[in-house]
């Protein structure tokens, strides 16, 4: 569209304040956080809140402390917890959301009412959800008392206070495990690229996978992060929090899937039927492939929510329950309760890196596709 | 909403088909799912309406014999002031970020320049960052402005970090406005602002409804900024509720009543304007 240059200037002028604000508040502050994370600000409590604190640059020492320090076992458990939480939270939301959407797509009576019921938790805050579920999951109440309604014995599962963990592994094996997982992903990428005939991509992915595997097998076993074995696993106390999070967010995936299902043209279903596809065949070969992009964008959105979730944990299990804690909560406590700003900034930066792994490829692919079509 | 049923039965003239076993199973599953979503609500009300002495873990599930409405007034005295803080915060922050988002969306979609999409993608990243990664500089900045502990510092944070989503929703909304309309207006001699005031703004009402509902809900429900940037006089309701519920001595009717109060505004918005709420929800998932 051609416009007068004066109009163009106006459009720039309109955008400028927002651009400056975002540049400062997002990128400037991120840079500042990264810098703070490389200082010793707050490691000496006396200096933390001083008007003119003495702050020294100490490089990556805070990160080293988090991953290998004797005192930071809590953080390492939180990293493991957040991975398990994200995994089960996404699986739960996708599964329940898809199931509900498939049912609603068959036009039950009172569809609007059902939808309202499944979606209303979305409008609540995690603090409200957490407050409600904290009560539901009291050790001797709520869910555990439910069997008595049917004449049974009350259950005794310690929902938010369990100290048991499953799938434990030694933190020293982390480099080995991470490298192997990434290598497996790369092998899958290579296989897919080979299938679609992209030779360069196949080669690059395969070589990277081989290098990583070699490193994992030859170098990683000799790495010692900690002097003693430190087991971390999936704490059972997280289960209750995952249930509450799924309760709150699965309506979102339902809405996404339902919008997707409603967008599938009727002719496509008809055509599949003409081709002799049964109900199951139609879902498998026609509908589910069309829903795949929706699953992907839901995974991205849910993934970044789950990596930064902390208010739900705060409200449900309190700030001091190590078994349910997550890095996002630890960052808040470390920075604003213990005034260890540098360490807090380091946790915040690690969170950002985790989220960026999810978000950046997504945003780039979205906008590259769009610029291509424009 | 009017897709026909994918059944093997030819579309008959009768509006409802007889219930087949498949449909019975479908309704059973729906009821089961609805129970999962509604049982916490039952327990919420049952507990809020009990008197503190009547709350026993063994009788958690029983509906109170006498309704104790005092929980709500008690909860109000504890968090009512915070509710009012939240109202002020949410209204001001929502209106400001909606207005800015509308102008941004208009400039980005109707006055496209080279690199507009890249710029927008860079902006959008701000929507996804974990706020923990900017929290310390933000805290310092708000403090250096002298806004720490005032509701205005919180408003500033919400307006800035709300910009990506409001810009996104408006940009997608204006993308559906035909460019020919703008071109015709330019030929008639209208400039940037006239086109916004006479053409774009008047047709933006549905966009504004979506954005305002979405932002209001987000700002009302937010917790991290609320806990970091405010002090007792300016804390919004989410923080007050977390303190109310976290206390060990408090009997459970109080946090439950508080949760109902804190949830009421966004819940009402959702029930009354659910359609727009869902639209904001879908827009938030970045479809281009």
Boltz contact constraints between the chains, C-beta under 6 A:
constraints:
  - contact:
      token1: [A, 1]
      token2: [B, 179]
      max_distance: 6.0
  - contact:
      token1: [A, 7]
      token2: [B, 191]
      max_distance: 6.0
  - contact:
      token1: [A, 7]
      token2: [B, 192]
      max_distance: 6.0
  - contact:
      token1: [A, 10]
      token2: [B, 192]
      max_distance: 6.0
  - contact:
      token1: [A, 11]
      token2: [B, 107]
      max_distance: 6.0
  - contact:
      token1: [A, 11]
      token2: [B, 111]
      max_distance: 6.0
  - contact:
      token1: [A, 14]
      token2: [B, 103]
      max_distance: 6.0
  - contact:
      token1: [A, 14]
      token2: [B, 107]
      max_distance: 6.0
  - contact:
      token1: [A, 15]
      token2: [B, 104]
      max_distance: 6.0
  - contact:
      token1: [A, 15]
      token2: [B, 107]
      max_distance: 6.0
  - contact:
      token1: [A, 18]
      token2: [B, 100]
      max_distance: 6.0
  - contact:
      token1: [A, 18]
      token2: [B, 104]
      max_distance: 6.0
  - contact:
      token1: [A, 18]
      token2: [B, 163]
      max_distance: 6.0
  - contact:
      token1: [A, 21]
      token2: [B, 160]
      max_distance: 6.0
  - contact:
      token1: [A, 22]
      token2: [B, 123]
      max_distance: 6.0
  - contact:
      token1: [A, 22]
      token2: [B, 126]
      max_distance: 6.0
  - contact:
      token1: [A, 25]
      token2: [B, 160]
      max_distance: 6.0
  - contact:
      token1: [A, 26]
      token2: [B, 126]
      max_distance: 6.0
  - contact:
      token1: [A, 29]
      token2: [B, 134]
      max_distance: 6.0
  - contact:
      token1: [A, 29]
      token2: [B, 137]
      max_distance: 6.0
  - contact:
      token1: [A, 29]
      token2: [B, 138]
      max_distance: 6.0
  - contact:
      token1: [A, 30]
      token2: [B, 133]
      max_distance: 6.0
  - contact:
      token1: [A, 32]
      token2: [B, 137]
      max_distance: 6.0
  - contact:
      token1: [A, 33]
      token2: [B, 133]
      max_distance: 6.0
  - contact:
      token1: [A, 33]
      token2: [B, 136]
      max_distance: 6.0
  - contact:
      token1: [A, 33]
      token2: [B, 137]
      max_distance: 6.0
  - contact:
      token1: [A, 36]
      token2: [B, 136]
      max_distance: 6.0
  - contact:
      token1: [A, 100]
      token2: [B, 33]
      max_distance: 6.0
  - contact:
      token1: [A, 103]
      token2: [B, 26]
      max_distance: 6.0
  - contact:
      token1: [A, 103]
      token2: [B, 29]
      max_distance: 6.0
  - contact:
      token1: [A, 107]
      token2: [B, 5]
      max_distance: 6.0
  - contact:
      token1: [A, 114]
      token2: [B, 30]
      max_distance: 6.0
  - contact:
      token1: [A, 117]
      token2: [B, 34]
      max_distance: 6.0
  - contact:
      token1: [A, 117]
      token2: [B, 37]
      max_distance: 6.0
  - contact:
      token1: [A, 118]
      token2: [B, 37]
      max_distance: 6.0
  - contact:
      token1: [A, 123]
      token2: [B, 217]
      max_distance: 6.0
  - contact:
      token1: [A, 123]
      token2: [B, 266]
      max_distance: 6.0
  - contact:
      token1: [A, 123]
      token2: [B, 267]
      max_distance: 6.0
  - contact:
      token1: [A, 123]
      token2: [B, 270]
      max_distance: 6.0
  - contact:
      token1: [A, 124]
      token2: [B, 263]
      max_distance: 6.0
  - contact:
      token1: [A, 125]
      token2: [B, 221]
      max_distance: 6.0
  - contact:
      token1: [A, 125]
      token2: [B, 238]
      max_distance: 6.0
  - contact:
      token1: [A, 127]
      token2: [B, 223]
      max_distance: 6.0
  - contact:
      token1: [A, 127]
      token2: [B, 238]
      max_distance: 6.0
  - contact:
      token1: [A, 127]
      token2: [B, 241]
      max_distance: 6.0
  - contact:
      token1: [A, 127]
      token2: [B, 242]
      max_distance: 6.0
  - contact:
      token1: [A, 128]
      token2: [B, 259]
      max_distance: 6.0
  - contact:
      token1: [A, 128]
      token2: [B, 262]
      max_distance: 6.0
  - contact:
      token1: [A, 128]
      token2: [B, 263]
      max_distance: 6.0
  - contact:
      token1: [A, 131]
      token2: [B, 245]
      max_distance: 6.0
  - contact:
      token1: [A, 131]
      token2: [B, 255]
      max_distance: 6.0
  - contact:
      token1: [A, 131]
      token2: [B, 259]
      max_distance: 6.0
  - contact:
      token1: [A, 132]
      token2: [B, 40]
      max_distance: 6.0
  - contact:
      token1: [A, 132]
      token2: [B, 44]
      max_distance: 6.0
  - contact:
      token1: [A, 132]
      token2: [B, 259]
      max_distance: 6.0
  - contact:
      token1: [A, 135]
      token2: [B, 252]
      max_distance: 6.0
  - contact:
      token1: [A, 136]
      token2: [B, 40]
      max_distance: 6.0
  - contact:
      token1: [A, 140]
      token2: [B, 57]
      max_distance: 6.0
  - contact:
      token1: [A, 141]
      token2: [B, 57]
      max_distance: 6.0
  - contact:
      token1: [A, 141]
      token2: [B, 60]
      max_distance: 6.0
  - contact:
      token1: [A, 142]
      token2: [B, 60]
      max_distance: 6.0
  - contact:
      token1: [A, 145]
      token2: [B, 60]
      max_distance: 6.0
  - contact:
      token1: [A, 149]
      token2: [B, 61]
      max_distance: 6.0
  - contact:
      token1: [A, 255]
      token2: [B, 278]
      max_distance: 6.0
  - contact:
      token1: [A, 255]
      token2: [B, 281]
      max_distance: 6.0
  - contact:
      token1: [A, 259]
      token2: [B, 282]
      max_distance: 6.0
  - contact:
      token1: [A, 269]
      token2: [B, 6]
      max_distance: 6.0
  - contact:
      token1: [A, 297]
      token2: [B, 285]
      max_distance: 6.0
  - contact:
      token1: [A, 301]
      token2: [B, 285]
      max_distance: 6.0
  - contact:
      token1: [A, 304]
      token2: [B, 128]
      max_distance: 6.0
  - contact:
      token1: [A, 308]
      token2: [B, 130]
      max_distance: 6.0
  - contact:
      token1: [A, 311]
      token2: [B, 223]
      max_distance: 6.0
  - contact:
      token1: [A, 315]
      token2: [B, 242]
      max_distance: 6.0
  - contact:
      token1: [A, 328]
      token2: [B, 132]
      max_distance: 6.0
  - contact:
      token1: [A, 331]
      token2: [B, 132]
      max_distance: 6.0
  - contact:
      token1: [A, 335]
      token2: [B, 136]
      max_distance: 6.0
  - contact:
      token1: [A, 336]
      token2: [B, 228]
      max_distance: 6.0
  - contact:
      token1: [A, 341]
      token2: [B, 136]
      max_distance: 6.0
  - contact:
      token1: [A, 345]
      token2: [B, 136]
      max_distance: 6.0
  - contact:
      token1: [A, 348]
      token2: [B, 132]
      max_distance: 6.0
  - contact:
      token1: [A, 348]
      token2: [B, 133]
      max_distance: 6.0
  - contact:
      token1: [A, 351]
      token2: [B, 130]
      max_distance: 6.0
  - contact:
      token1: [A, 351]
      token2: [B, 132]
      max_distance: 6.0
  - contact:
      token1: [A, 351]
      token2: [B, 133]
      max_distance: 6.0
  - contact:
      token1: [A, 352]
      token2: [B, 130]
      max_distance: 6.0
  - contact:
      token1: [A, 352]
      token2: [B, 133]
      max_distance: 6.0
  - contact:
      token1: [A, 355]
      token2: [B, 130]
      max_distance: 6.0
  - contact:
      token1: [A, 359]
      token2: [B, 128]
      max_distance: 6.0
  - contact:
      token1: [A, 363]
      token2: [B, 121]
      max_distance: 6.0
  - contact:
      token1: [A, 367]
      token2: [B, 117]
      max_distance: 6.0
  - contact:
      token1: [A, 367]
      token2: [B, 121]
      max_distance: 6.0
  - contact:
      token1: [A, 370]
      token2: [B, 288]
      max_distance: 6.0
  - contact:
      token1: [A, 371]
      token2: [B, 117]
      max_distance: 6.0
